Amino acid sequence: MPDNLAFSPDAETRGPADMQAEPAWLMPAEWSEPLAERLIQSFSRWAGVAAFVGATGALAWLIFG
């Protein structure tokens, strides 16, 4: 490893305290965002949950049915 390399902190670099934070998909939308954007995010999350449950049920039906 060359000795002349230096570490440059990025804006994306996180500290150890941030690693223990909640996942981003569990965090609520910021109140500063428009209502339409918050509704779209909420619908998208619930659609993803419904798709996962449906796919899991279909897979179980194929395997055990």
C-alpha positions in Angstrom: 0.0 0.0 0.0 1.5 3.4 -1.0 2.3 5.7 1.9 1.3 8.8 0.1 -2.5 8.1 0.0 -4.6 10.3 2.3 -8.1 9.7 3.6 -10.6 12.3 2.3 -13.9 12.4 4.2 -16.9 12.4 1.9 -20.4 13.8 2.5 -21.6 10.2 2.4 -19.3 9.0 5.1 -21.1 8.1 8.2 -19.9 7.9 11.8 -20.5 4.9 14.1 -23.5 6.6 15.7 -25.3 6.9 12.4 -24.9 3.2 11.6 -27.2 2.4 14.5 -30.0 4.8 13.2 -33.3 3.6 11.9 -33.4 2.5 8.2 -34.4 5.2 5.8 -37.5 3.5 4.7 -38.9 3.5 8.2 -38.4 7.2 8.7 -41.4 9.4 8.1 -41.3 11.9 5.3 -40.2 15.4 6.3 -43.0 17.8 7.1 -41.4 20.3 4.8 -42.2 18.1 1.8 -45.4 18.8 -0.1 -48.5 16.7 0.8 -48.6 15.1 -2.6 -45.1 13.8 -2.3 -45.8 12.4 1.2 -48.9 10.6 -0.2 -47.0 9.2 -3.1 -44.3 7.9 -0.7 -46.8 6.4 1.6 -48.7 4.7 -1.2 -45.5 3.4 -2.6 -44.5 1.8 0.7 -47.9 0.2 1.2 -47.9 -1.1 -2.4 -44.5 -2.7 -1.8 -45.8 -4.4 1.4 -48.9 -5.6 -0.4 -46.8 -6.9 -3.4 -44.5 -8.8 -1.0 -47.4 -10.4 0.9 -49.1 -11.3 -2.4 -46.0 -12.9 -3.8 -45.3 -14.8 -0.6 -48.9 -16.1 -0.6 -48.6 -17.1 -4.2 -45.4 -18.9 -3.6 -46.9 -20.7 -0.6 -49.9 -21.7 -2.7 -47.6 -23.1 -5.4 -45.5 -25.0 -3.0 -48.1 -26.3 -0.6 -51.3 -26.2 -2.7 
